[in-house]
Amino acid sequence: MLDRIFDIAGMGMSAQSVRLNTVASNLANANSPASSVDQVYRARHPVFSAIAMDEMQSATISGNHFAIGSENDEASFGVQVDGIVESQAELDRRYEPNHPLADEDGYVSYPNVNVMEEMADMIAASRSFQINVELMQSAKTMAQRVLQLGQA
């Protein structure tokens, strides 16, 4: 049972790492202008989906499946990383005729990254990661106490 807790916490940390990596990429490129709409960076977001228990039983930690619940719980489900998608939100076009990357109309295209949303997402992902670390610490403490009971 305790080993299952470590697996679940570890998989939760992996899921939040994917989320944090996309946020970092978005923030790093938030102010990267481009001369063409086709060349401008677009915000990216991970897509997670729930998977049924029968699908999850064949999943491994090394894959993109994140298990949640016990093996005997029919309502258990996991999370699967379906991929990372680019945002379809409108790009930020600014009139800057003197900018070296300005198009023939004087506009420069900037990414569709909303820095405030990305910061909020970063905080949420960091807290989720931290909760999984604390869960792992608690499970470790419980496992140590079980071993101490066996010594007495």
C-alpha positions as CSV (number, residue, x, y, z in Angstrom):
1,M,0.0,0.0,0.0
2,L,2.7,2.5,1.0
3,D,4.7,1.7,-2.2
4,R,1.6,2.7,-4.2
5,I,1.5,6.1,-2.4
6,F,5.1,6.7,-3.5
7,D,4.2,5.9,-7.1
8,I,1.2,8.2,-7.0
9,A,3.1,11.1,-5.5
10,G,6.0,10.6,-7.9
11,M,3.6,10.6,-10.9
12,G,1.9,13.7,-9.6
13,M,5.3,15.4,-9.4
14,S,6.0,14.3,-13.0
15,A,2.7,15.8,-14.2
16,Q,3.4,19.1,-12.4
17,S,6.9,19.1,-13.9
18,V,5.4,19.0,-17.4
19,R,3.1,21.9,-16.4
20,L,6.0,23.9,-15.0
21,N,8.2,23.4,-18.0
22,T,5.5,24.7,-20.4
23,V,5.0,27.8,-18.1
24,A,8.8,28.4,-18.1
25,S,8.9,28.2,-21.9
26,N,5.9,30.6,-22.2
27,L,7.5,33.1,-19.8
28,A,10.9,32.9,-21.4
29,N,9.3,33.8,-24.8
30,A,6.7,36.3,-23.6
31,N,8.4,39.3,-25.2
32,S,10.0,37.7,-28.2
33,P,8.9,39.7,-31.3
34,A,8.8,38.4,-34.8
35,S,8.5,40.0,-38.2
36,S,6.0,37.4,-39.4
37,V,2.8,36.0,-37.8
38,D,4.0,32.6,-38.8
39,Q,7.3,33.0,-36.9
40,V,6.0,34.3,-33.6
41,Y,6.0,32.1,-30.5
42,R,2.6,30.9,-29.4
43,A,1.8,30.1,-25.8
44,R,1.8,26.3,-25.1
45,H,-0.3,24.4,-22.6
46,P,-0.2,20.7,-21.5
47,V,-3.4,18.7,-22.1
48,F,-4.2,16.1,-19.5
49,S,-7.1,13.6,-19.7
50,A,-8.6,11.0,-17.3
51,I,-8.1,7.4,-18.1
52,A,-10.2,4.5,-16.9
53,M,-8.9,1.9,-14.4
54,D,-8.7,-0.9,-16.9
55,E,-6.5,1.2,-19.2
56,M,-4.4,2.3,-16.2
57,Q,-3.6,-1.2,-15.1
58,S,-1.3,-1.7,-18.1
59,A,0.3,1.7,-17.6
60,T,3.8,2.0,-16.2
61,I,5.5,4.9,-14.3
62,S,7.9,5.4,-17.2
63,G,5.0,6.2,-19.6
64,N,2.7,9.2,-19.6
65,H,0.1,7.7,-17.3
66,F,-0.3,9.0,-13.7
67,A,-2.2,6.6,-11.4
68,I,-4.6,7.7,-8.7
69,G,-6.6,5.4,-6.4
70,S,-6.3,1.9,-5.3
71,E,-6.2,-1.2,-7.5
72,N,-9.5,-2.5,-6.1
73,D,-11.4,0.8,-6.5
74,E,-13.6,0.7,-9.6
75,A,-13.9,4.5,-9.5
76,S,-10.2,4.9,-9.6
77,F,-8.7,6.9,-12.5
78,G,-5.5,8.2,-13.7
79,V,-4.2,11.1,-15.8
80,Q,-2.6,10.8,-19.2
81,V,-0.6,13.5,-20.9
82,D,-2.2,13.8,-24.3
83,G,0.3,16.4,-25.4
84,I,1.2,20.1,-25.5
85,V,-1.0,22.3,-27.6
86,E,-0.4,25.9,-28.9
87,S,-2.8,28.6,-27.8
88,Q,-5.2,29.8,-30.5
89,A,-5.6,33.2,-28.8
90,E,-5.0,36.2,-30.9
91,L,-1.4,37.4,-31.2
92,D,-0.3,40.8,-29.9
93,R,0.4,43.1,-32.9
94,R,1.9,46.4,-32.1
95,Y,2.4,49.4,-34.3
96,E,6.2,50.0,-34.1
97,P,7.2,51.3,-37.5
98,N,10.8,51.9,-36.4
99,H,11.3,48.4,-35.0
100,P,13.8,46.3,-37.1
101,L,11.2,43.5,-37.2
102,A,8.3,45.6,-38.3
103,D,6.4,44.3,-41.4
104,E,5.6,46.5,-44.4
105,D,2.6,48.0,-42.5
106,G,4.8,48.9,-39.5
107,Y,3.5,46.2,-37.2
108,V,5.5,43.8,-35.0
109,S,4.0,40.5,-33.8
110,Y,4.4,39.5,-30.2
111,P,3.5,36.2,-28.5
112,N,0.0,35.6,-27.1
113,V,1.4,34.8,-23.7
114,N,-0.6,36.3,-20.8
115,V,2.1,36.8,-18.1
116,M,-0.4,37.1,-15.3
117,E,-2.1,33.8,-16.2
118,E,1.3,32.1,-16.6
119,M,2.4,33.3,-13.1
120,A,-0.9,32.0,-11.5
121,D,-0.4,28.7,-13.3
122,M,3.2,28.5,-12.1
123,I,2.1,29.1,-8.5
124,A,-0.6,26.4,-8.7
125,A,1.8,23.9,-10.3
126,S,4.5,24.6,-7.7
127,R,2.0,24.2,-4.9
128,S,0.7,20.9,-6.4
129,F,4.3,19.7,-6.7
130,Q,5.0,20.7,-3.1
131,I,1.9,18.8,-1.9
132,N,3.1,15.7,-3.6
133,V,6.5,16.1,-2.0
134,E,4.9,16.4,1.4
135,L,2.7,13.4,0.7
136,M,5.9,11.4,0.0
137,Q,7.5,12.7,3.2
138,S,4.4,11.6,5.2
139,A,4.4,8.1,3.6
140,K,8.1,7.8,4.3
141,T,7.5,8.7,8.0
142,M,4.7,6.1,8.2
143,A,6.8,3.4,6.6
144,Q,9.6,4.1,9.1
145,R,7.2,3.9,12.0
146,V,5.8,0.6,10.7
147,L,9.4,-0.8,10.6
148,Q,10.0,0.5,14.2
149,L,6.8,-1.4,15.4
150,G,8.3,-4.6,14.0
151,Q,11.5,-4.1,16.0
152,A,9.7,-3.6,19.3
